[in-house]
Amino acid sequence: MTARIAARTAATARSRPRRLRRLRGLRRRPTVVGHRRRAGVRSDTGSGAGAAAVAFTVGRPGDRCERGTGRLRRRGRRDRGLGRGHGRGAVSGRRSPAPAPAVSPSRLGAVLRRALWWVVLTVTGGVRRRGQLPPRGCVVVANHSSHADTAALLAALDARHRPAIGAAADYWFASPWRRRVCRVLAAGFPVRRTGGGMDDLMSMADGLRAGRAVVLFPEGTRGADGAVGAFHRGALVLAERAGVPVVPVGIAGTDRLLPKHGRLRPSPVRVRIGAPLPPGATPQDARAAVAALHARTGTRPPRDSPVRRRVAAVARSRWGLTLAVAWAFAEALSWPLMPELLLGIVCVAVPRAALRLSIAALAGSLAGGLLALQLANTGLQLPAPLTTDRMRAQVRHELAVESAAAVRHQPWNGVPFKVYAAEAGRAGVPAADWLAESARARGSRTLTVGAAFGVLGLLLHRLRRYYGGYVALLGAGFTAGLSLIVAGWS
């Protein structure tokens, strides 16, 4: 028995080198990857709807792939562009797995999405539509120059069509949070770009027959120069299979609103819906129709005011922050004009600078208030124009009851901040307590006012040519309000 066990152990030891040599041979064996031809499919991971241009993908059966170690298999997945959507346009010898099907949206969801994007585009310059979709289902083909094209179409198309947007499965559906964002905010459905994309498009045929509108961007990627690129035929094949018309749509203004690789900036958006294409239309016919609509839908920047341009130039420069800090600092000591007046002028002229200018004004106000506290504590009294004895008496009473917390009344009772700072110094309020309480009180008011004027500037973007009149009205209103406040406290 012992001799038999020893013989089996020796045989096993002799077979191990042969197995190791066989494994090394497999590792050295070259990889043979199948070749695929893609019929005009362009890939752009940054474009959510680029996969909608998928036509047909042809592969050779029987292609062999390496089945070595786990490290090499992971490398193969990276080369095929699967999993996390990194490899742009990489095509392998096997078809990518089918993504989860799109959830059929409700009419309420379509209404909420349209309201959301209409509000967003209204704030950033406005959106207008001309034309109507046919009453039944249709395939919408549009030019593509910005990520904002999806928002423009969702805001412009009727909610009764429950529009769905074709989105790249390897990008927008590669992670759970992107998948939720795409489905909830854009009613997106996945289209694979590494094989099987036409099957994904065909899955929307029943929805088209039920009256839905499927939005596709046949260029397959965002254009960089505003020109309409070549169209692929996937949208036409889908419309033919579903028995619905193809409707061309031209979009203008989104390339200025959100340029490719650029930042968001205010710009009006226009959407023009054309007549359905005749049966048997070619991709060239669809492109020509969309290009003509895009050319007719061109938007010109709104007329501007020279006063606004000068104010905006100062606000964007380094002097803008310096002016905000100095104005608020002086007002906390003796200057009679509140920093909110300055914010009303500059934040409407440059809405994107509203936050940093408001923070600068808050910093200057806190620094000036702290200095006024220390000066009053030493017995120095600065001039305080447009203040009354009744204001000072009221502040002394509040400080005696609440100490530094009394400054919380300042944003709403009309008493200037410099009165609170001077009286707090005379009352011996600790500087640290005063700084904390004044930061809370002044911060809530200054930041809120700055944000409100910034939103107002976005809403009045199309009326910027009247900026000079707005400044005159603001000054007149501020003067009248200040006079009423001083009279009320006299």
Secondary structure, 3 states (H helix, E strand, C coil): CHHHHHHHHHHHHHHHHHHHHHHHHHHHCCCCCCCCEECCCCCCCCCCCHHHHCCCEECCCCCCCCCCCHHHHHHHHHHCCCCCCCCCCCCCCCCCCCCCCCCCCCHHHHHHHHHHHHHHHHHCCCEEEECCCCCCCEEEEECCCCCHHHHHHHHHCCHHHCCEEEEEHHHHCCCHHHHHHHHHHHCEEEECCCCCHHHHHHCCHHHHHCCCEEEECCCCCCCCCCCCCCCCCHHHHHHHHHCCCEEEEEEECHHHHCCCCCCCCCCCEEEEECCCCCCCCCHHHHHHHHHHHHHHCCCCCCCCCHHHHHHHHHHHCHHHHHHHHHHHHHHHHCCCCCHHHHHHHHHHHCHHHHHHHHHHHHHHHHHHHHHHHHHHHCCCCCCCCCCCHHHHHHHHHHHHHHHHHHHHHHHHHCCCHHHHHHHHHHCCCCHHHHHHHHHHHHHHHHHHHHHHHHHHHHHCHHHHHHHHHHHHHHHHHHHHHHHHHHHHCC
